């Protein structure tokens, strides 16, 4: 009886592990679901074939709040595709924070473990994802998006 129970538990652990692996994408290629302000849901993997900047932030994060206007200005310039992924619990907080409306670059994570999938311990975090979905660069902490050096570093990672 113990042996049968041990086998059953082992099979369940394998099934959960396989589910988690499939849910997060292949190693080095994190995937997650996000929602646009209009309610449309997509996945990062839907953007394969395109290098982009994934920026994790939240309204409760002071460095994020200070950095976000610069990031959104960078996104409006069209120098690189940007997904500014809010980790807030709901759109109400994000909409309240962005009182002039939600720009197209801003989306909200639908998965709770997005930061963990990218291996970042804190916010804000900027991740450059290559066309193949692989992480090219990862930076935790605020970036001065007006700095030519910072922009050059991000754009070089996009071209890798």
C-alpha positions in Angstrom: 0.0 0.0 0.0 2.8 2.4 0.9 4.6 1.7 -2.4 1.4 2.4 -4.4 0.9 5.7 -2.5 4.5 6.7 -3.1 4.1 6.0 -6.8 0.9 8.0 -7.0 2.5 11.0 -5.2 5.5 10.8 -7.5 3.3 10.7 -10.6 1.3 13.7 -9.3 4.6 15.7 -8.7 5.8 14.9 -12.2 2.5 16.0 -13.7 2.6 19.3 -11.7 6.2 19.9 -12.7 5.4 19.3 -16.4 2.4 21.6 -16.2 4.5 24.4 -14.6 7.2 23.9 -17.2 4.8 24.1 -20.1 3.0 27.1 -18.5 6.2 29.2 -18.2 7.8 28.3 -21.5 11.1 26.7 -22.3 14.1 27.6 -20.1 15.4 31.0 -20.9 12.2 31.8 -22.8 9.7 33.0 -20.2 6.1 33.3 -21.2 3.1 35.0 -19.5 -0.4 36.2 -20.2 -1.1 39.9 -20.2 -4.2 42.1 -20.7 -4.5 45.3 -22.6 -6.6 48.2 -21.3 -9.4 47.2 -23.7 -9.6 43.8 -22.1 -7.9 41.9 -24.9 -5.7 39.1 -23.6 -2.5 38.0 -25.2 0.7 36.1 -24.3 4.3 37.2 -24.7 4.8 34.2 -27.0 2.4 35.8 -29.4 5.1 38.4 -30.0 7.7 35.8 -31.1 9.6 37.1 -34.1 9.9 40.6 -32.6 12.6 41.8 -30.2 11.0 43.9 -27.5 11.5 45.6 -24.1 9.4 44.0 -21.3 9.3 46.4 -18.3 7.8 45.2 -15.0 6.4 47.9 -12.7 3.7 48.6 -10.2 1.9 51.7 -8.9 3.0 50.8 -5.3 6.7 50.9 -6.3 8.2 54.4 -5.8 11.1 53.9 -8.2 8.7 52.5 -10.8 6.5 55.6 -10.5 9.4 57.9 -11.0 10.8 55.9 -13.9 7.6 55.2 -15.9 7.1 58.6 -17.6 10.6 58.3 -19.1 9.9 54.8 -20.3 6.5 55.8 -21.8 8.2 58.7 -23.6 10.8 56.2 -25.0 7.9 54.0 -26.1 6.2 56.9 -27.9 9.3 57.6 -29.8 9.0 54.2 -31.4 12.7 53.3 -31.0 11.7 49.8 -29.7 8.5 47.9 -29.0 7.7 48.2 -25.3 5.4 46.3 -23.0 5.2 48.1 -19.7 3.7 45.3 -17.6 1.9 46.4 -14.5 2.0 43.9 -11.6 -0.9 45.6 -9.9 -3.9 43.5 -8.9 -6.4 45.3 -11.1 -6.9 47.9 -13.8 -8.6 50.4 -11.4 -5.3 51.1 -9.7 -3.4 51.5 -13.0 -6.1 53.7 -14.6 -6.2 55.9 -11.5 -2.4 56.3 -11.6 -2.4 57.0 -15.3 -5.0 59.8 -15.1 -4.6 60.9 -18.7 -5.4 57.5 -20.0 -3.6 54.2 -20.5 -1.1 54.3 -23.3 -0.8 51.4 -25.7 2.5 50.2 -24.2 0.9 49.6 -20.8 -0.5 46.2 -20.1 -1.4 44.3 -16.9 0.0 40.9 -16.0 -2.6 38.1 -15.7 -0.1 35.7 -14.1 1.0 36.3 -10.5 4.6 35.0 -11.0 5.9 37.1 -13.9 8.8 38.5 -12.0 9.9 35.1 -10.9 9.6 33.7 -14.4 12.1 36.4 -15.5 14.3 35.8 -12.5 14.1 39.3 -11.2 14.0 39.8 -7.4 12.4 43.3 -7.4 10.9 46.2 -9.3 11.3 48.0 -11.5 12.8 45.5 -13.9 13.6 45.8 -17.6 14.1 42.7 -19.7 15.1 42.7 -23.4 13.5 39.7 -25.1 14.9 38.6 -28.5 12.8 37.6 -31.5 13.2 34.0 -30.5 11.7 34.7 -27.0 15.0 34.4 -25.2 16.1 36.9 -22.6 18.9 39.0 -24.0 19.4 41.3 -21.0 17.9 41.8 -17.6 18.2 44.8 -15.3 16.6 45.4 -11.9 16.3 49.0 -10.9 15.3 52.2 -12.5 16.8 53.3 -15.8 17.2 56.9 -16.9 15.4 56.6 -20.2 16.6 60.0 -21.3 20.2 58.8 -21.0 21.9 58.1 -24.4 24.0 55.4 -22.7 21.0 53.6 -21.3 19.1 53.7 -24.6 22.2 52.5 -26.5 22.6 49.5 -24.1 18.9 48.5 -24.5 19.0 49.0 -28.3 22.2 47.0 -28.6 20.5 44.1 -26.7 17.5 44.3 -29.0 19.9 43.8 -32.0 21.6 40.7 -30.6 
